[in-house]
């Protein structure tokens, strides 16, 4: 971590190397909160599962207690944006909150899709707190079998 420099005029590159080392240490510290005792890792909200096929991509977003009318989905080219609001139940008169672990408030998540989407055919359904988004590939992106002609 420490570097001993021999006597003589300091190289201007030494300062940059030290700054890069400091930046690397800070990035490692800030990107791995689970490594610090007593800290929970921060994940993006909502948590997602995604799988792909030749036809397109299916995405499941966990949104318990969210009103589907409060969620906006947009797909432009190869980028999907998901934004909405998680409403929190405020305590009634005489109640005291003991623990609040579920997220509340507005959220936004943008994902880079592995292909260009057919935006006119994107479908979304909401059931049991799971938002399922089916994103078909554009026709240009679908794999094609090329016939081999004999000469």
Secondary structure, DSSP 4 states (H G I P E B T S, - for coil): ------SSSPPHHHHHHHHHHHHHHHHHHHH-GGGSTT-PPP--SS-EEEEE-SSEEEEEEE-TT--GGG-EEEEETTEEEEEEEE--PPPPTT-------S--EEEEEEEE-SS-B-GGG-EEEEETTEEEEEEEBPGGGS--PPPPPP-
